[in-house]
Amino acid sequence: MWHNDWNYRSDHMSGGDWWWMGFMTLFWVAVLALAVWMVIRLSRAIESRHVSVDHRETPRETLDRRYAAGEIDSATYTEMRARLSGTDPGPL
């Protein structure tokens, strides 16, 4: 039966058992935090693989981007585009 004596060990929440309950609570919080951290870390690793595999800019795309940004003029653009395609740009 239940006893009111705090030193009696049949009452599991009396005496020194409180620290055990606190320890187990902290343990499971840490396990849950570790699991969340691992899922976030794994998803970022998978995402970074997709980013690194994306296509590299072709020479034609680089030329188009530079022309659109105003880094080169239309004559240079036409000449370089003809060189990339393997045709003679003709006299300018």
C-alpha positions, 0 to 999 in steps of 0.5 A, spaced: 500 500 500 502 507 499 506 510 505 507 517 507 514 515 508 518 519 503 524 514 504 520 508 502 522 506 495 515 504 492 513 511 491 517 512 484 517 519 484 519 520 491 526 522 493 532 521 488 527 519 482 526 526 480 533 527 477 532 521 473 525 523 470 529 530 469 535 526 465 530 522 461 526 528 459 533 532 457 535 526 453 529 525 449 529 533 447 536 532 445 535 526 441 529 530 438 533 536 436 539 531 433 534 528 429 531 535 426 538 537 425 540 531 421 534 532 417 536 539 415 543 537 414 541 532 409 536 536 406 541 542 405 546 536 402 541 534 397 540 541 395 547 543 394 548 537 390 542 539 385 545 546 385 552 543 383 550 539 377 546 545 374 548 546 367 554 551 366 554 557 362 555 555 354 560 560 351 554 563 347 550 564 353 556 568 356 556 572 350 549 574 350 549 575 357 555 580 356 552 583 350 545 584 354 549 587 360 553 592 355 560 590 356 561 589 349 558 593 343 554 590 337 560 589 332 564 585 337 558 581 339 556 579 331 564 578 330 564 573 336 558 570 335 560 568 328 566 565 330 563 561 335 558 558 330 564 557 325 562 562 320 566 568 317 563 574 320 565 578 313 568 584 312 566 590 318 
